[in-house]
Amino acid sequence: MCAYLLPDQFAAVRDAAVHAGLTPAGFSARLLVAAARIHDTHPGLGVALVTVMAESANDEAVAELAASRTALTRVGTNLNQVARVLNSGLLDPGLLPDADATLRGLDALRNQLASAIASVDSAALRIARR
């Protein structure tokens, strides 16, 4: 079995393991076995434990999606600033001989960004509804 953790998640597991006098792998294994045993003897409690763990994972996934959305929005803002300069006529035509083609390319990029942002929003909503 292999677990993939974010750096802050690993730090939390490592700290708890050190406190328990175990390695992170040993701590994780004991915790998983304990959760399985709780589920065997008290199925409702086991399901509740798994639900709490899933909700925490969902919160982290939504936070990551929010960070992605922010980054995409910043890229869109930068594209808008470039388009504003190109449309202003203040740019020396010799620096960019085909400004119209560049503007069309920027429009295409903005459309792709809008689609990516919509996908991120949709994914966040799906996760939040779980």
Kinemage of the C-alpha trace (Angstrom):
@kinemage 1
@onewidth
@group {chain A} dominant
@subgroup {mainchain}
@vectorlist {calphas} color= white
{ca met a 1} P 0.000 0.000 0.000
{ca cys a 2} L 1.197 3.494 -0.775
{ca ala a 3} L -0.211 6.792 0.488
{ca tyr a 4} L 0.282 10.177 -1.141
{ca leu a 5} L 0.184 13.088 1.282
{ca leu a 6} L 0.514 16.816 0.906
{ca pro a 7} L 3.499 18.266 2.794
{ca asp a 8} L 1.338 19.602 5.631
{ca gln a 9} L -0.479 16.261 5.904
{ca phe a 10} L 2.811 14.371 6.111
{ca ala a 11} L 4.058 16.819 8.746
{ca ala a 12} L 0.947 16.153 10.855
{ca val a 13} L 1.388 12.367 10.555
{ca arg a 14} L 5.125 12.605 11.263
{ca asp a 15} L 4.556 14.750 14.360
{ca ala a 16} L 1.891 12.389 15.697
{ca ala a 17} L 4.146 9.398 14.966
{ca val a 18} L 7.089 10.948 16.805
{ca his a 19} L 4.812 11.693 19.764
{ca ala a 20} L 3.706 8.035 19.749
{ca gly a 21} L 7.302 6.798 19.395
{ca leu a 22} L 6.639 5.331 15.940
{ca thr a 23} L 7.689 5.923 12.373
{ca pro a 24} L 5.151 7.637 10.122
{ca ala a 25} L 4.552 4.318 8.312
{ca gly a 26} L 4.099 2.422 11.590
{ca phe a 27} L 1.784 5.080 12.969
{ca ser a 28} L -0.297 5.089 9.780
{ca ala a 29} L -0.530 1.289 9.729
{ca arg a 30} L -1.689 1.136 13.347
{ca leu a 31} L -4.234 3.876 12.742
{ca leu a 32} L -5.645 2.080 9.688
{ca val a 33} L -5.877 -1.239 11.513
{ca ala a 34} L -7.591 0.471 14.455
{ca ala a 35} L -10.109 2.113 12.099
{ca ala a 36} L -10.801 -1.259 10.452
{ca arg a 37} L -11.347 -2.901 13.839
{ca ile a 38} L -13.685 -0.111 14.931
{ca his a 39} L -15.616 -0.630 11.724
{ca asp a 40} L -15.843 -4.390 12.377
{ca thr a 41} L -17.212 -3.961 15.890
{ca his a 42} L -19.145 -0.698 15.461
{ca pro a 43} L -20.014 -0.266 11.775
{ca gly a 44} L -21.757 3.057 12.329
{ca leu a 45} L -18.757 4.484 14.136
{ca gly a 46} L -16.428 3.133 11.459
{ca val a 47} L -18.509 4.788 8.754
{ca ala a 48} L -18.535 8.028 10.744
{ca leu a 49} L -14.753 7.910 11.035
{ca val a 50} L -14.349 7.326 7.296
{ca thr a 51} L -16.859 10.117 6.584
{ca val a 52} L -14.895 12.571 8.732
{ca met a 53} L -11.711 11.549 6.943
{ca ala a 54} L -13.381 11.953 3.526
{ca glu a 55} L -14.771 15.372 4.450
{ca ser a 56} L -11.276 16.481 5.412
{ca ala a 57} L -9.945 15.238 2.073
{ca asn a 58} L -12.802 17.018 0.299
{ca asp a 59} L -11.978 20.269 2.095
{ca glu a 60} L -8.366 19.983 0.978
{ca ala a 61} L -9.381 19.181 -2.606
{ca val a 62} L -11.707 22.186 -2.712
{ca ala a 63} L -8.912 24.385 -1.288
{ca glu a 64} L -6.541 23.164 -4.002
{ca leu a 65} L -9.158 23.860 -6.667
{ca ala a 66} L -9.697 27.349 -5.244
{ca ala a 67} L -5.959 28.006 -5.469
{ca ser a 68} L -5.989 26.769 -9.075
{ca arg a 69} L -8.904 29.050 -9.882
{ca thr a 70} L -7.069 32.018 -8.392
{ca ala a 71} L -3.982 31.250 -10.485
{ca leu a 72} L -6.063 30.928 -13.663
{ca thr a 73} L -7.829 34.205 -12.908
{ca arg a 74} L -4.450 35.935 -12.487
{ca val a 75} L -3.337 34.639 -15.882
{ca gly a 76} L -6.574 36.007 -17.365
{ca thr a 77} L -5.929 39.378 -15.754
{ca asn a 78} L -2.454 39.463 -17.290
{ca leu a 79} L -3.885 38.586 -20.719
{ca asn a 80} L -6.384 41.421 -20.385
{ca gln a 81} L -3.572 43.847 -19.587
{ca val a 82} L -1.651 42.757 -22.692
{ca ala a 83} L -4.787 43.116 -24.822
{ca arg a 84} L -5.413 46.598 -23.392
{ca val a 85} L -1.916 47.721 -24.436
{ca leu a 86} L -2.306 46.203 -27.904
{ca asn a 87} L -5.692 47.870 -28.384
{ca ser a 88} L -4.462 51.246 -27.111
{ca gly a 89} L -2.353 51.954 -30.187
{ca leu a 90} L 0.486 53.121 -27.935
{ca leu a 91} L 2.717 50.196 -28.873
{ca asp a 92} L 5.295 50.834 -31.606
{ca pro a 93} L 4.006 48.854 -34.652
{ca gly a 94} L 7.574 47.775 -35.409
{ca leu a 95} L 7.706 45.839 -32.131
{ca leu a 96} L 4.693 43.744 -33.023
{ca pro a 97} L 3.987 43.751 -36.760
{ca asp a 98} L 0.798 41.635 -36.548
{ca ala a 99} L -1.034 42.938 -33.493
{ca asp a 100} L -4.376 41.716 -34.856
{ca ala a 101} L -3.163 38.107 -34.971
{ca thr a 102} L -1.773 38.501 -31.459
{ca leu a 103} L -5.127 39.840 -30.237
{ca arg a 104} L -6.921 36.890 -31.831
{ca gly a 105} L -4.496 34.564 -30.053
{ca leu a 106} L -5.166 36.350 -26.765
{ca asp a 107} L -8.909 35.991 -27.293
{ca ala a 108} L -8.447 32.256 -27.869
{ca leu a 109} L -6.370 31.998 -24.688
{ca arg a 110} L -8.999 33.911 -22.711
{ca asn a 111} L -11.665 31.510 -23.960
{ca gln a 112} L -9.516 28.542 -22.905
{ca leu a 113} L -8.979 30.133 -19.495
{ca ala a 114} L -12.702 30.730 -19.074
{ca ser a 115} L -13.306 27.074 -19.905
{ca ala a 116} L -10.607 25.956 -17.447
{ca ile a 117} L -12.071 28.163 -14.704
{ca ala a 118} L -15.545 26.753 -15.378
{ca ser a 119} L -14.112 23.222 -15.122
{ca val a 120} L -12.430 24.027 -11.815
{ca asp a 121} L -15.668 25.536 -10.485
{ca ser a 122} L -17.627 22.485 -11.602
{ca ala a 123} L -15.132 20.099 -9.972
{ca ala a 124} L -15.254 22.070 -6.719
{ca leu a 125} L -19.059 21.911 -6.690
{ca arg a 126} L -19.033 18.155 -7.336
{ca ile a 127} L -16.603 17.587 -4.469
{ca ala a 128} L -18.525 19.890 -2.125
{ca arg a 129} L -21.742 17.948 -2.800
{ca arg a 130} L -20.259 14.552 -1.869
